[in-house]
């Protein structure tokens, strides 16, 4: 049965949202989607040894996603899209810090998986086990 909603939505336009997207990424397994925020700081210590600094740019987000088992066709669909010239892409995601949906420019981070239920006739898997990747905010202001 096809999922009607996704966890995040990817596209090639700033107008990417839950209705206008190229790839709908399925919900990850419970507890397998840490949402991280980084803040770059320009800092140093003054003559008194106190930290003096300021945030540079804006906060950036990283969304890790993992699935215990992923159908091969869905895994291939997502990875083909990334490999077909979408090193950077627009990601429509729920910002867990502020409780709202946002669309920002992201890039693909680490991708890993293990073939599962591999056909001895074709050598192709029907599923992937422990499939994961992360998407990282480019920080464009």
N, C-alpha and C positions, 0 to 999 in steps of 0.2 A: 504494500500500500504506500503510495507516494505521500510524503509529508506536505502539508499545506502551508506550513510556516517554517522559516529557517532561523538559525541562530544569528548568523550575519549574512549580509548580501553584498556581493562584489560586482563591480561594473567598471566601465571605462569612462564614465562621465560624472561630473560633480552632482548631477541630478540622480545618482544612484540612490534608491530607497527600497522599501518593501514591495513596491509594485513595478519598479523600473530597475532591473538588474540583469546581469549575464549569468551569474552563478549564485544559487542559494546553498549555503553551507548548512548541513543538518546539525541539529542539536548534538553537542558532545555528550559523552557519558557524564553522569552526575559526579561532581568533584573533579572533573578533568578539564576545567576551563578557567584557570587562574587569569585574572585581569590585573595587569600591573601598570603602574604609572611612574614615569621617571621625570625628574626635573633637573635640567642642567644649571649649574651654578658657577658663576665667576666669583671666586673668593680668594682671600689671602688673610694673613694675620697682620694686624697693625703693630706698632712699637710696644704696645702693652700686652701683646700675645692674644688679643681678642680676634675672633673671626669677623671679618668685614666682607660682605658679599651681597650679591643680588642674583635673582633668577634670570637666566638668559633665554629668550624666546618664550615658549609656552610649555605646559605639561604635555608629555607624549605618552601614548598608550601602547601596550602590547597585549594581544589576546592570544593565549595558547589554547589549542583545541586538541582533544584526543578521544578516540573511540576504541573500545575493546574489539569490536568487529565492524568492518566497513565493507559493503558490497563492492566488488571490484569495479563495476561500471561507474559507480558514483566517484570512487577514488580516481579513476582514470579521467573522468569528465573534469573534475576540479584541476588535476595536475596538467592535463592538456591545455586547459585555459590559461593557467599560469605560464606554461612554457611557450604558448603562442603569442609571445610579445607583451605579456602583462606583468613585467617585473614590478612596475608600480601600477596601482589600481585604486579605485575609490571603494572604500569599505563603509557600509552602512551598518552601524553597530549600536548596541545599548551601552551608554557610558554609565558604568556602575558607580562612579564617584558622584554623579550629579542626577541620576535617575531620569535620563532622557536619551532619545535616539539622536545620533549624529552621523554625518558623512564626512570623512576625511581621506586624504591621500595616504596610502599604506604601501608596504612592500612585503614580500613573502620571506619568512625566516626559515628556520630548520624544518625539513620534511623527513619523516622516517616511518617505516612500516615493515611488517613481516608477512610474506605470502602465506595464505592459509587455505586449505582444501584445494590443493594443486592437482589438476588433471594429469594423470600419467600419460594420457594420449596426446594432449596439446602442450603441456608444460605451463598452462595458464591457470592462475588461481581464480577461484570463484569469489573469494573474500580476502581481505587483509586483516590481520590481527595487530592490535596495538598501533594503529595508524595515528599519526599526529603531525601537526604543523602549527606554526604561529605566524601571525600577521602583526606588523610593527608600523606604527604611525611614523610618517616621514617628517612630521614636525612643521609642515608648511603653515605659515601664519596667514 
